[in-house]
Amino acid sequence: MKPKNVLFISNIKLDNPMRGTPLRIYKFILNIKKENNVWVSSQTNHKDFGDQYFEIPKVNLIKKFLFFHKIIKENKIDIVISATGTSIKL
């Protein structure tokens, strides 16, 4: 199977994944990278992502959308995966 170009977006800090959600996301990305080309966009970079990392910009929603649109077009992204922290208020 031909490798896919994958953009992984997460609002989790991934620079030092020691436990919990950051570690699970980091290992998930490494597994995807075994057979695909992966670009990562998160709050912080991990040395394993190298030049295929983009920091999530701290701008309004429209500018953020345009930022990701540009990444997707320039890198011919096939798949976008998102992992974000959520909370449930009862």
Phi and psi restraints in degrees (range 20) as a CNS / XPLOR table:
assign (resid 1 and name C) (resid 2 and name N)
       (resid 2 and name CA) (resid 2 and name C) 1.0 -68.5 20.0 2
assign (resid 2 and name N) (resid 2 and name CA)
       (resid 2 and name C) (resid 3 and name N) 1.0 135.4 20.0 2
assign (resid 2 and name C) (resid 3 and name N)
       (resid 3 and name CA) (resid 3 and name C) 1.0 -60.6 20.0 2
assign (resid 3 and name N) (resid 3 and name CA)
       (resid 3 and name C) (resid 4 and name N) 1.0 142.8 20.0 2
assign (resid 3 and name C) (resid 4 and name N)
       (resid 4 and name CA) (resid 4 and name C) 1.0 -97.2 20.0 2
assign (resid 4 and name N) (resid 4 and name CA)
       (resid 4 and name C) (resid 5 and name N) 1.0 155.6 20.0 2
assign (resid 4 and name C) (resid 5 and name N)
       (resid 5 and name CA) (resid 5 and name C) 1.0 -94.0 20.0 2
assign (resid 5 and name N) (resid 5 and name CA)
       (resid 5 and name C) (resid 6 and name N) 1.0 117.6 20.0 2
assign (resid 5 and name C) (resid 6 and name N)
       (resid 6 and name CA) (resid 6 and name C) 1.0 -117.7 20.0 2
assign (resid 6 and name N) (resid 6 and name CA)
       (resid 6 and name C) (resid 7 and name N) 1.0 133.6 20.0 2
assign (resid 6 and name C) (resid 7 and name N)
       (resid 7 and name CA) (resid 7 and name C) 1.0 -108.3 20.0 2
assign (resid 7 and name N) (resid 7 and name CA)
       (resid 7 and name C) (resid 8 and name N) 1.0 120.4 20.0 2
assign (resid 7 and name C) (resid 8 and name N)
       (resid 8 and name CA) (resid 8 and name C) 1.0 -107.9 20.0 2
assign (resid 8 and name N) (resid 8 and name CA)
       (resid 8 and name C) (resid 9 and name N) 1.0 119.0 20.0 2
assign (resid 8 and name C) (resid 9 and name N)
       (resid 9 and name CA) (resid 9 and name C) 1.0 -112.4 20.0 2
assign (resid 9 and name N) (resid 9 and name CA)
       (resid 9 and name C) (resid 10 and name N) 1.0 129.4 20.0 2
assign (resid 9 and name C) (resid 10 and name N)
       (resid 10 and name CA) (resid 10 and name C) 1.0 -146.5 20.0 2
assign (resid 10 and name N) (resid 10 and name CA)
       (resid 10 and name C) (resid 11 and name N) 1.0 139.6 20.0 2
assign (resid 10 and name C) (resid 11 and name N)
       (resid 11 and name CA) (resid 11 and name C) 1.0 -91.1 20.0 2
assign (resid 11 and name N) (resid 11 and name CA)
       (resid 11 and name C) (resid 12 and name N) 1.0 12.2 20.0 2
assign (resid 11 and name C) (resid 12 and name N)
       (resid 12 and name CA) (resid 12 and name C) 1.0 -90.1 20.0 2
assign (resid 12 and name N) (resid 12 and name CA)
       (resid 12 and name C) (resid 13 and name N) 1.0 142.7 20.0 2
assign (resid 12 and name C) (resid 13 and name N)
       (resid 13 and name CA) (resid 13 and name C) 1.0 -74.5 20.0 2
assign (resid 13 and name N) (resid 13 and name CA)
       (resid 13 and name C) (resid 14 and name N) 1.0 125.9 20.0 2
assign (resid 13 and name C) (resid 14 and name N)
       (resid 14 and name CA) (resid 14 and name C) 1.0 -115.9 20.0 2
assign (resid 14 and name N) (resid 14 and name CA)
       (resid 14 and name C) (resid 15 and name N) 1.0 9.6 20.0 2
assign (resid 14 and name C) (resid 15 and name N)
       (resid 15 and name CA) (resid 15 and name C) 1.0 -69.3 20.0 2
assign (resid 15 and name N) (resid 15 and name CA)
       (resid 15 and name C) (resid 16 and name N) 1.0 -28.9 20.0 2
assign (resid 15 and name C) (resid 16 and name N)
       (resid 16 and name CA) (resid 16 and name C) 1.0 -142.9 20.0 2
assign (resid 16 and name N) (resid 16 and name CA)
       (resid 16 and name C) (resid 17 and name N) 1.0 70.0 20.0 2
assign (resid 16 and name C) (resid 17 and name N)
       (resid 17 and name CA) (resid 17 and name C) 1.0 -76.2 20.0 2
assign (resid 17 and name N) (resid 17 and name CA)
       (resid 17 and name C) (resid 18 and name N) 1.0 98.0 20.0 2
assign (resid 17 and name C) (resid 18 and name N)
       (resid 18 and name CA) (resid 18 and name C) 1.0 -97.9 20.0 2
assign (resid 18 and name N) (resid 18 and name CA)
       (resid 18 and name C) (resid 19 and name N) 1.0 -31.9 20.0 2
assign (resid 18 and name C) (resid 19 and name N)
       (resid 19 and name CA) (resid 19 and name C) 1.0 -162.0 20.0 2
assign (resid 19 and name N) (resid 19 and name CA)
       (resid 19 and name C) (resid 20 and name N) 1.0 171.0 20.0 2
assign (resid 19 and name C) (resid 20 and name N)
       (resid 20 and name CA) (resid 20 and name C) 1.0 63.2 20.0 2
assign (resid 20 and name N) (resid 20 and name CA)
       (resid 20 and name C) (resid 21 and name N) 1.0 -146.2 20.0 2
assign (resid 20 and name C) (resid 21 and name N)
       (resid 21 and name CA) (resid 21 and name C) 1.0 -58.5 20.0 2
assign (resid 21 and name N) (resid 21 and name CA)
       (resid 21 and name C) (resid 22 and name N) 1.0 -46.6 20.0 2
assign (resid 21 and name C) (resid 22 and name N)
       (resid 22 and name CA) (resid 22 and name C) 1.0 -57.2 20.0 2
assign (resid 22 and name N) (resid 22 and name CA)
       (resid 22 and name C) (resid 23 and name N) 1.0 -40.1 20.0 2
assign (resid 22 and name C) (resid 23 and name N)
       (resid 23 and name CA) (resid 23 and name C) 1.0 -66.8 20.0 2
assign (resid 23 and name N) (resid 23 and name CA)
       (resid 23 and name C) (resid 24 and name N) 1.0 -42.5 20.0 2
assign (resid 23 and name C) (resid 24 and name N)
       (resid 24 and name CA) (resid 24 and name C) 1.0 -62.9 20.0 2
assign (resid 24 and name N) (resid 24 and name CA)
       (resid 24 and name C) (resid 25 and name N) 1.0 -43.6 20.0 2
assign (resid 24 and name C) (resid 25 and name N)
       (resid 25 and name CA) (resid 25 and name C) 1.0 -64.3 20.0 2
assign (resid 25 and name N) (resid 25 and name CA)
       (resid 25 and name C) (resid 26 and name N) 1.0 -44.7 20.0 2
assign (resid 25 and name C) (resid 26 and name N)
       (resid 26 and name CA) (resid 26 and name C) 1.0 -58.3 20.0 2
assign (resid 26 and name N) (resid 26 and name CA)
       (resid 26 and name C) (resid 27 and name N) 1.0 -47.9 20.0 2
assign (resid 26 and name C) (resid 27 and name N)
       (resid 27 and name CA) (resid 27 and name C) 1.0 -66.4 20.0 2
assign (resid 27 and name N) (resid 27 and name CA)
       (resid 27 and name C) (resid 28 and name N) 1.0 -35.8 20.0 2
assign (resid 27 and name C) (resid 28 and name N)
       (resid 28 and name CA) (resid 28 and name C) 1.0 -61.5 20.0 2
assign (resid 28 and name N) (resid 28 and name CA)
       (resid 28 and name C) (resid 29 and name N) 1.0 -45.0 20.0 2
assign (resid 28 and name C) (resid 29 and name N)
       (resid 29 and name CA) (resid 29 and name C) 1.0 -62.1 20.0 2
assign (resid 29 and name N) (resid 29 and name CA)
       (resid 29 and name C) (resid 30 and name N) 1.0 -44.0 20.0 2
assign (resid 29 and name C) (resid 30 and name N)
       (resid 30 and name CA) (resid 30 and name C) 1.0 -60.1 20.0 2
assign (resid 30 and name N) (resid 30 and name CA)
       (resid 30 and name C) (resid 31 and name N) 1.0 -39.1 20.0 2
assign (resid 30 and name C) (resid 31 and name N)
       (resid 31 and name CA) (resid 31 and name C) 1.0 -65.6 20.0 2
assign (resid 31 and name N) (resid 31 and name CA)
       (resid 31 and name C) (resid 32 and name N) 1.0 -41.1 20.0 2
assign (resid 31 and name C) (resid 32 and name N)
       (resid 32 and name CA) (resid 32 and name C) 1.0 -63.3 20.0 2
assign (resid 32 and name N) (resid 32 and name CA)
       (resid 32 and name C) (resid 33 and name N) 1.0 -39.3 20.0 2
assign (resid 32 and name C) (resid 33 and name N)
       (resid 33 and name CA) (resid 33 and name C) 1.0 -64.8 20.0 2
assign (resid 33 and name N) (resid 33 and name CA)
       (resid 33 and name C) (resid 34 and name N) 1.0 -18.9 20.0 2
assign (resid 33 and name C) (resid 34 and name N)
       (resid 34 and name CA) (resid 34 and name C) 1.0 -61.8 20.0 2
assign (resid 34 and name N) (resid 34 and name CA)
       (resid 34 and name C) (resid 35 and name N) 1.0 -32.6 20.0 2
assign (resid 34 and name C) (resid 35 and name N)
       (resid 35 and name CA) (resid 35 and name C) 1.0 -127.4 20.0 2
assign (resid 35 and name N) (resid 35 and name CA)
       (resid 35 and name C) (resid 36 and name N) 1.0 5.2 20.0 2
assign (resid 35 and name C) (resid 36 and name N)
       (resid 36 and name CA) (resid 36 and name C) 1.0 -141.1 20.0 2
assign (resid 36 and name N) (resid 36 and name CA)
       (resid 36 and name C) (resid 37 and name N) 1.0 166.1 20.0 2
assign (resid 36 and name C) (resid 37 and name N)
       (resid 37 and name CA) (resid 37 and name C) 1.0 -91.7 20.0 2
assign (resid 37 and name N) (resid 37 and name CA)
       (resid 37 and name C) (resid 38 and name N) 1.0 120.7 20.0 2
assign (resid 37 and name C) (resid 38 and name N)
       (resid 38 and name CA) (resid 38 and name C) 1.0 -120.6 20.0 2
assign (resid 38 and name N) (resid 38 and name CA)
       (resid 38 and name C) (resid 39 and name N) 1.0 129.0 20.0 2
assign (resid 38 and name C) (resid 39 and name N)
       (resid 39 and name CA) (resid 39 and name C) 1.0 -107.1 20.0 2
assign (resid 39 and name N) (resid 39 and name CA)
       (resid 39 and name C) (resid 40 and name N) 1.0 140.4 20.0 2
assign (resid 39 and name C) (resid 40 and name N)
       (resid 40 and name CA) (resid 40 and name C) 1.0 -120.4 20.0 2
assign (resid 40 and name N) (resid 40 and name CA)
       (resid 40 and name C) (resid 41 and name N) 1.0 136.3 20.0 2
assign (resid 40 and name C) (resid 41 and name N)
       (resid 41 and name CA) (resid 41 and name C) 1.0 -128.5 20.0 2
assign (resid 41 and name N) (resid 41 and name CA)
       (resid 41 and name C) (resid 42 and name N) 1.0 118.8 20.0 2
assign (resid 41 and name C) (resid 42 and name N)
       (resid 42 and name CA) (resid 42 and name C) 1.0 -150.7 20.0 2
assign (resid 42 and name N) (resid 42 and name CA)
       (resid 42 and name C) (resid 43 and name N) 1.0 -173.6 20.0 2
assign (resid 42 and name C) (resid 43 and name N)
       (resid 43 and name CA) (resid 43 and name C) 1.0 -70.3 20.0 2
assign (resid 43 and name N) (resid 43 and name CA)
       (resid 43 and name C) (resid 44 and name N) 1.0 -34.4 20.0 2
assign (resid 43 and name C) (resid 44 and name N)
       (resid 44 and name CA) (resid 44 and name C) 1.0 -139.4 20.0 2
assign (resid 44 and name N) (resid 44 and name CA)
       (resid 44 and name C) (resid 45 and name N) 1.0 156.4 20.0 2
assign (resid 44 and name C) (resid 45 and name N)
       (resid 45 and name CA) (resid 45 and name C) 1.0 -96.9 20.0 2
assign (resid 45 and name N) (resid 45 and name CA)
       (resid 45 and name C) (resid 46 and name N) 1.0 150.5 20.0 2
assign (resid 45 and name C) (resid 46 and name N)
       (resid 46 and name CA) (resid 46 and name C) 1.0 -110.9 20.0 2
assign (resid 46 and name N) (resid 46 and name CA)
       (resid 46 and name C) (resid 47 and name N) 1.0 142.4 20.0 2
assign (resid 46 and name C) (resid 47 and name N)
       (resid 47 and name CA) (resid 47 and name C) 1.0 -55.7 20.0 2
assign (resid 47 and name N) (resid 47 and name CA)
       (resid 47 and name C) (resid 48 and name N) 1.0 -26.3 20.0 2
assign (resid 47 and name C) (resid 48 and name N)
       (resid 48 and name CA) (resid 48 and name C) 1.0 -70.9 20.0 2
assign (resid 48 and name N) (resid 48 and name CA)
       (resid 48 and name C) (resid 49 and name N) 1.0 -15.8 20.0 2
assign (resid 48 and name C) (resid 49 and name N)
       (resid 49 and name CA) (resid 49 and name C) 1.0 -89.8 20.0 2
assign (resid 49 and name N) (resid 49 and name CA)
       (resid 49 and name C) (resid 50 and name N) 1.0 -18.6 20.0 2
assign (resid 49 and name C) (resid 50 and name N)
       (resid 50 and name CA) (resid 50 and name C) 1.0 51.4 20.0 2
assign (resid 50 and name N) (resid 50 and name CA)
       (resid 50 and name C) (resid 51 and name N) 1.0 -134.7 20.0 2
assign (resid 50 and name C) (resid 51 and name N)
       (resid 51 and name CA) (resid 51 and name C) 1.0 -82.6 20.0 2
assign (resid 51 and name N) (resid 51 and name CA)
       (resid 51 and name C) (resid 52 and name N) 1.0 4.4 20.0 2
assign (resid 51 and name C) (resid 52 and name N)
       (resid 52 and name CA) (resid 52 and name C) 1.0 -100.5 20.0 2
assign (resid 52 and name N) (resid 52 and name CA)
       (resid 52 and name C) (resid 53 and name N) 1.0 36.9 20.0 2
assign (resid 52 and name C) (resid 53 and name N)
       (resid 53 and name CA) (resid 53 and name C) 1.0 -122.4 20.0 2
assign (resid 53 and name N) (resid 53 and name CA)
       (resid 53 and name C) (resid 54 and name N) 1.0 139.4 20.0 2
assign (resid 53 and name C) (resid 54 and name N)
       (resid 54 and name CA) (resid 54 and name C) 1.0 -131.6 20.0 2
assign (resid 54 and name N) (resid 54 and name CA)
       (resid 54 and name C) (resid 55 and name N) 1.0 125.7 20.0 2
assign (resid 54 and name C) (resid 55 and name N)
       (resid 55 and name CA) (resid 55 and name C) 1.0 -72.0 20.0 2
assign (resid 55 and name N) (resid 55 and name CA)
       (resid 55 and name C) (resid 56 and name N) 1.0 138.2 20.0 2
assign (resid 55 and name C) (resid 56 and name N)
       (resid 56 and name CA) (resid 56 and name C) 1.0 -66.4 20.0 2
assign (resid 56 and name N) (resid 56 and name CA)
       (resid 56 and name C) (resid 57 and name N) 1.0 122.7 20.0 2
assign (resid 56 and name C) (resid 57 and name N)
       (resid 57 and name CA) (resid 57 and name C) 1.0 -70.3 20.0 2
assign (resid 57 and name N) (resid 57 and name CA)
       (resid 57 and name C) (resid 58 and name N) 1.0 148.0 20.0 2
assign (resid 57 and name C) (resid 58 and name N)
       (resid 58 and name CA) (resid 58 and name C) 1.0 -96.2 20.0 2
assign (resid 58 and name N) (resid 58 and name CA)
       (resid 58 and name C) (resid 59 and name N) 1.0 73.1 20.0 2
assign (resid 58 and name C) (resid 59 and name N)
       (resid 59 and name CA) (resid 59 and name C) 1.0 -134.0 20.0 2
assign (resid 59 and name N) (resid 59 and name CA)
       (resid 59 and name C) (resid 60 and name N) 1.0 176.9 20.0 2
assign (resid 59 and name C) (resid 60 and name N)
       (resid 60 and name CA) (resid 60 and name C) 1.0 -69.0 20.0 2
assign (resid 60 and name N) (resid 60 and name CA)
       (resid 60 and name C) (resid 61 and name N) 1.0 169.8 20.0 2
assign (resid 60 and name C) (resid 61 and name N)
       (resid 61 and name CA) (resid 61 and name C) 1.0 -60.0 20.0 2
assign (resid 61 and name N) (resid 61 and name CA)
       (resid 61 and name C) (resid 62 and name N) 1.0 -41.3 20.0 2
assign (resid 61 and name C) (resid 62 and name N)
       (resid 62 and name CA) (resid 62 and name C) 1.0 -63.5 20.0 2
assign (resid 62 and name N) (resid 62 and name CA)
       (resid 62 and name C) (resid 63 and name N) 1.0 -45.7 20.0 2
assign (resid 62 and name C) (resid 63 and name N)
       (resid 63 and name CA) (resid 63 and name C) 1.0 -65.9 20.0 2
assign (resid 63 and name N) (resid 63 and name CA)
       (resid 63 and name C) (resid 64 and name N) 1.0 -35.0 20.0 2
assign (resid 63 and name C) (resid 64 and name N)
       (resid 64 and name CA) (resid 64 and name C) 1.0 -65.0 20.0 2
assign (resid 64 and name N) (resid 64 and name CA)
       (resid 64 and name C) (resid 65 and name N) 1.0 -43.5 20.0 2
assign (resid 64 and name C) (resid 65 and name N)
       (resid 65 and name CA) (resid 65 and name C) 1.0 -59.2 20.0 2
assign (resid 65 and name N) (resid 65 and name CA)
       (resid 65 and name C) (resid 66 and name N) 1.0 -45.7 20.0 2
assign (resid 65 and name C) (resid 66 and name N)
       (resid 66 and name CA) (resid 66 and name C) 1.0 -64.8 20.0 2
assign (resid 66 and name N) (resid 66 and name CA)
       (resid 66 and name C) (resid 67 and name N) 1.0 -36.7 20.0 2
assign (resid 66 and name C) (resid 67 and name N)
       (resid 67 and name CA) (resid 67 and name C) 1.0 -59.0 20.0 2
assign (resid 67 and name N) (resid 67 and name CA)
       (resid 67 and name C) (resid 68 and name N) 1.0 -50.6 20.0 2
assign (resid 67 and name C) (resid 68 and name N)
       (resid 68 and name CA) (resid 68 and name C) 1.0 -69.0 20.0 2
assign (resid 68 and name N) (resid 68 and name CA)
       (resid 68 and name C) (resid 69 and name N) 1.0 -35.2 20.0 2
assign (resid 68 and name C) (resid 69 and name N)
       (resid 69 and name CA) (resid 69 and name C) 1.0 -59.1 20.0 2
assign (resid 69 and name N) (resid 69 and name CA)
       (resid 69 and name C) (resid 70 and name N) 1.0 -43.6 20.0 2
assign (resid 69 and name C) (resid 70 and name N)
       (resid 70 and name CA) (resid 70 and name C) 1.0 -63.6 20.0 2
assign (resid 70 and name N) (resid 70 and name CA)
       (resid 70 and name C) (resid 71 and name N) 1.0 -44.1 20.0 2
assign (resid 70 and name C) (resid 71 and name N)
       (resid 71 and name CA) (resid 71 and name C) 1.0 -60.0 20.0 2
assign (resid 71 and name N) (resid 71 and name CA)
       (resid 71 and name C) (resid 72 and name N) 1.0 -45.4 20.0 2
assign (resid 71 and name C) (resid 72 and name N)
       (resid 72 and name CA) (resid 72 and name C) 1.0 -61.8 20.0 2
assign (resid 72 and name N) (resid 72 and name CA)
       (resid 72 and name C) (resid 73 and name N) 1.0 -44.7 20.0 2
assign (resid 72 and name C) (resid 73 and name N)
       (resid 73 and name CA) (resid 73 and name C) 1.0 -68.8 20.0 2
assign (resid 73 and name N) (resid 73 and name CA)
       (resid 73 and name C) (resid 74 and name N) 1.0 -47.9 20.0 2
assign (resid 73 and name C) (resid 74 and name N)
       (resid 74 and name CA) (resid 74 and name C) 1.0 -65.5 20.0 2
assign (resid 74 and name N) (resid 74 and name CA)
       (resid 74 and name C) (resid 75 and name N) 1.0 -33.0 20.0 2
assign (resid 74 and name C) (resid 75 and name N)
       (resid 75 and name CA) (resid 75 and name C) 1.0 -103.0 20.0 2
assign (resid 75 and name N) (resid 75 and name CA)
       (resid 75 and name C) (resid 76 and name N) 1.0 6.5 20.0 2
assign (resid 75 and name C) (resid 76 and name N)
       (resid 76 and name CA) (resid 76 and name C) 1.0 50.9 20.0 2
assign (resid 76 and name N) (resid 76 and name CA)
       (resid 76 and name C) (resid 77 and name N) 1.0 52.4 20.0 2
assign (resid 76 and name C) (resid 77 and name N)
       (resid 77 and name CA) (resid 77 and name C) 1.0 -67.9 20.0 2
assign (resid 77 and name N) (resid 77 and name CA)
       (resid 77 and name C) (resid 78 and name N) 1.0 131.2 20.0 2
assign (resid 77 and name C) (resid 78 and name N)
       (resid 78 and name CA) (resid 78 and name C) 1.0 -92.9 20.0 2
assign (resid 78 and name N) (resid 78 and name CA)
       (resid 78 and name C) (resid 79 and name N) 1.0 -35.9 20.0 2
assign (resid 78 and name C) (resid 79 and name N)
       (resid 79 and name CA) (resid 79 and name C) 1.0 -134.8 20.0 2
assign (resid 79 and name N) (resid 79 and name CA)
       (resid 79 and name C) (resid 80 and name N) 1.0 136.2 20.0 2
assign (resid 79 and name C) (resid 80 and name N)
       (resid 80 and name CA) (resid 80 and name C) 1.0 -115.4 20.0 2
assign (resid 80 and name N) (resid 80 and name CA)
       (resid 80 and name C) (resid 81 and name N) 1.0 127.7 20.0 2
assign (resid 80 and name C) (resid 81 and name N)
       (resid 81 and name CA) (resid 81 and name C) 1.0 -119.4 20.0 2
assign (resid 81 and name N) (resid 81 and name CA)
       (resid 81 and name C) (resid 82 and name N) 1.0 139.7 20.0 2
assign (resid 81 and name C) (resid 82 and name N)
       (resid 82 and name CA) (resid 82 and name C) 1.0 -127.5 20.0 2
assign (resid 82 and name N) (resid 82 and name CA)
       (resid 82 and name C) (resid 83 and name N) 1.0 137.7 20.0 2
assign (resid 82 and name C) (resid 83 and name N)
       (resid 83 and name CA) (resid 83 and name C) 1.0 -136.3 20.0 2
assign (resid 83 and name N) (resid 83 and name CA)
       (resid 83 and name C) (resid 84 and name N) 1.0 116.5 20.0 2
assign (resid 83 and name C) (resid 84 and name N)
       (resid 84 and name CA) (resid 84 and name C) 1.0 -130.1 20.0 2
assign (resid 84 and name N) (resid 84 and name CA)
       (resid 84 and name C) (resid 85 and name N) 1.0 155.3 20.0 2
assign (resid 84 and name C) (resid 85 and name N)
       (resid 85 and name CA) (resid 85 and name C) 1.0 -76.5 20.0 2
assign (resid 85 and name N) (resid 85 and name CA)
       (resid 85 and name C) (resid 86 and name N) 1.0 139.3 20.0 2
assign (resid 85 and name C) (resid 86 and name N)
       (resid 86 and name CA) (resid 86 and name C) 1.0 -133.0 20.0 2
assign (resid 86 and name N) (resid 86 and name CA)
       (resid 86 and name C) (resid 87 and name N) 1.0 159.0 20.0 2
assign (resid 86 and name C) (resid 87 and name N)
       (resid 87 and name CA) (resid 87 and name C) 1.0 -135.7 20.0 2
assign (resid 87 and name N) (resid 87 and name CA)
       (resid 87 and name C) (resid 88 and name N) 1.0 149.2 20.0 2
assign (resid 87 and name C) (resid 88 and name N)
       (resid 88 and name CA) (resid 88 and name C) 1.0 -115.0 20.0 2
assign (resid 88 and name N) (resid 88 and name CA)
       (resid 88 and name C) (resid 89 and name N) 1.0 121.1 20.0 2
assign (resid 88 and name C) (resid 89 and name N)
       (resid 89 and name CA) (resid 89 and name C) 1.0 -102.3 20.0 2
assign (resid 89 and name N) (resid 89 and name CA)
       (resid 89 and name C) (resid 90 and name N) 1.0 125.3 20.0 2
